[in-house]
Each structure stands twice: as C-alpha cells, then as structure tokens.
Amino acid sequence: MKQRPLNTRQKKFLENHLIKGMSIAESVRRAGYSIKSGRSEDYSSWGCRILKTPRVASEVQKIREKAFSREALSYAEKRAFLARAVRTSVGEIHEGSDLAQEVTITEGKEGTSRRVKAVDKLRALELDSKLAGDFYSDREPQANNNFLFLVNLGKAGIGNALPVALPSPVSQTTPVIETQAETLAD
C-alpha cells in the first residue's frame, strides 16, 4: 500500500528539526501547530508523537540516508587522500595542511620553532592496501600458515603451475623463525 505524502506542517516540522537543527518544540511551533496550553513540554510531546508516525518516520530515515551519503567519503576520495599522504614529501607538509596531524610550537632563545608531525606513510600504505584488497590472508586459509606455504611451494616445483597461496605479511603477532641453509660439498 502506498503511503500518502506528508502534509505541509509535517514537512515544515522536519525541515526545521532535521535540516535547520531546531529543537523539537521550536520546530513544532514554527511548523504552525497550535497547542492550547502553550507550554514547551507539550510542544515537545507533540513533536515526539509526530516523529513516531510511520509516514514521518520513513521520511526521517530517507533524509538521514541522503545526508549520510552526501557527507560520507567515497572510495575514490579515501584512496586519493592515502595516495597524497604517501606521495607528499615531509618538507611540503605545513601547519595548515590536512596531512599535518600535530603541530608543536616551542619558544626558545633563538625564536619560535614549529614542529609539524605528518601522517604516518607506512600506515597510509597499509590502509590503501586493505582498501585495494592486496592482503591475501582473507582469501585462503593456508596464507596465514607460513609452514604450509613452504610445503605447497615445494610441491609445486619449478615447472608446475599449481595454485599456491601467498604468505601473509609478517605482523607483530606472527613469530619470526630464523634459519640458516648450508650446502654440503660432495
């Protein structure tokens, strides 16, 4: 069943409350609703009743989704920022830059010095790799097991084209095993 559209007062109420950011009571007043008592609490109660009606609630949801999609960063914007963070040299980052995370101002005998801390380039590379899907640990279970990777690599041989999972990047939780290979003379 198709819902009827909102009436003029309901539209004005939502515009005042959601878009202009007015309180519920003030939005009810400005939308043209009249409450006999004139008390702010009664206007607020009426506004809460309006917000709970199905037609108004679905319109509120639509307005919020539209605002979220307008304000949220797109995939391309995220990747562009990370690329800029990696490619911009440290000397080019200044106090007002969006790549500056922290600015420290110290005053000494020689004058005022400013220290600008930039975005962590390695972290930016890691985040970009995650966005691009470059981590193989989420694709194949044996990618997390370095020993199984070596066994599969040995089975594949040089000329065979068996699919082999790539090892996951070494993290702080992955133990590092140091080995030494020796060749025996005949």
N, C-alpha and C positions, 0 to 999 in steps of 0.2 A: 504494500500500500504506500502510495506516495504521500509524503508529508506536505502540509501546507507551508508556504513560505512564512517567514517571521513578519509580524506586523511592524509598523513604523516605530512604535515605542520600544519594542524589543530590540530592533536594530540599533536605535539610538542608545539604548542602555548598554548593549555590547560594545558599541563604538567608544562610548565614554569610559567603560570599565576596562576593556582589554586593550584598546588601541591608545587611548589618551592616558590611561593609568589612574583614573579617579577611583575613589573608594566606592564600595557598593552603594552606600546610602546616597552619596552625591550623584552617582550615575542614575539611580532611580529618580531622584529629584529632577535632574536635568533632562531626563527622557520624557518627563511630562506626567508621571504617575502622581496621584494625589492621595495622601494618607491623612485621614481625619485628625489623628492625634498630633501629627506634625513632629513627633519625636524621631530622633536619628535612629534609635534602635528599631523602630517599626519600619523605617525605610530600609534598613539593613536586612531585616527579616523578610520583607517583601522581595528584595533583590535576591536573597538566597533561594526563595521559592521559584523565582523566575529562572535562575540558573539550573534548577533541578528538573525543569520541564524537559521532556525528550527533544522537542524541536530546538530549543535554545542550547541544550547540552551538546547536540550533534553539531550545531553551528560553532559553538565554542571550540570543539575538537578540530573542526576544519580550519578555523582561524589560527589555532595554535600550531597545527601541522604546517600551514602555509608560512607562518612566521619562522618556524624551525628550519624549514627547507631553504628559506631565504637567508637565514643567518649562519647556517652550518657551512663549514668549509667543504668544498668539493674535493674529490680525489686529486684532480689536476692541481688545485691550489696547494694541497698538502705536499705533493711531490715537488712542486715548483719551489716552495719555501725550503724544503730539505736540500734541494739541489743548490739553491742560493747559499744556504748555510755551509755547505761543503766547499763550494767554489770560491766564495769570497775570502780574500786573504785577510789575515788578522789585522794588518795595518789599515785596511779600509773601513773597519768597523769603528764607528764613532758613538758618542754618547746618546744621540737620538735615534740610532738605528734599531730596527726591530730585531736584529741579530745580537744586540747587546743584552745580556742577562742581568748584569750587575755593574754599577758604576761606583767606584770608591774615590772620594776626594780627600786628599791629605794636604795639610798646610805645614810647610817647613820653613827653614831659613832661606832656602833658595826660591820659595814661592809656592804656589798651589800646583799640585800634581793630580792628575786624574788617571785612574786605572780602570779600564773597561774590560770586563770579563765577557767573552763571546760564547756563543752556542757551542756545545761540545760536538766537534766534527765527527768523531767516531760514533757517537750515539745517533747523530743525524744519518750516517751511513747505515747503521743497523736498522733504524726505523724505516728508512727508504727501502731497504732490502725486504723487510717484512711486508711493506705495502706492495712491493713488486712480486712477492711470492718466491723469493730466492732461497728460502730455507727449506731444506728437503726433509727435515725431521718430522714435519707434519704429513708427509706423503707416504712414506714407507716405514714400517716398524723397525726394520733392521738398520735404518740410518742412524739410530741412536746407539747401536751396539757396534763399537769400533772393531771388536774382535770378529764379529760376524761379517763385517765389511771386508776385512782382510781375507777371511776364509773364502768368501764369494769371489773376491778378486783373484785369488789363487786358482779357483775352479774355472774361472772364465778363460784363463790363459791369454796369450798374446793375440792369436789369430781368431779366437772365438768371439762372437758378438752377443754374449748373454747379458741380459739387463742386470746391472749392478747398482745398488743404491749408493749415493754419495754420502760421505761421512758428514755428520752434523758438525757445526763449528764448535771448537773447544770452548767450553764455558767454565765458569769457576767451580761448578759442581761436578764436572767431568774430570776424573783423575787422569793425570798425565803419567804414562809409563815410559820410562827412558830405556832404550835398548841399544845394543851395540852389535853390529853384524861383523863377523870375521870370516874370511875365506881361508880355507886350508889349502896348502900347496900340495901337489901330487908328488 
